[in-house]
Amino acid sequence: MEQVRWAHGVARDRLAITAPGRWRHAQAVGVRAVQIADLYKPDHGLLVASAVLHCIGYAPGLVDTGFPPLDGARHLRELGAHPRLCGLVAHHRGAAVEAGLRGLSAELAEFVDEPGPTRDALWYCELTVGPDGERRTFDEWAADVEAREPVGSVHRRFLELGRDRLRGAVDRTRERLSHVGLERWDPTVPESA
């Protein structure tokens, strides 16, 4: 759990004052990761740490390329973080698609993309927790992107190109969780149900 405490401290120090909205989201994604992490042993700590740190690249003092997954991963590498943690942060939420649209694929390739259950779980946690920690579905997340981003923008094009890959990660994780009884809430069912 040392890795999780370290990650929480780094994220808090970089985001709490300069990007409080991102900090609230990072904390909520971390809580979601804790809720499901029992399924991801021995990666329990890695999943939770990457969830808390996934948006650290939005911290104003860390902006280099302007692509938060890459800027965050580079910062973590400078701090001596484990390469797997750096890779999960670099490739969170299907970042390879957006990196390609931004002309940053070669730079993102500095970090290993690790397909599999742990990466899927990180994406699931991020894509089912809203900006202020509220629960949401993948479709609600996608609708939010579509509502705030203009047609033709990098973020809209990213969603168009990456939607199936993102949905696949969410669906695979929900399936894994339901098989072992760890799906503690269903974001498609109202809380009062």
Secondary structure, DSSP 8 states (H G I E B T S, - for coil): -HHHHHHHHHHHHHHTTT-HHHHHHHHHHHHHHHHHGGGGTTSHHHHHHHHHHTTGGGSGGG-SSS-HHHHHHHHHHHTT--HHHHHHHHTGGGHHHHHHHHT-HHHHTTS----SHHHHHHHHHHHTB-TTS-B--HHHHHHHHHHHS-TTSHHHHHHHHHHHHHHHHHHHHHHHHHHHT-----TTS-TT-
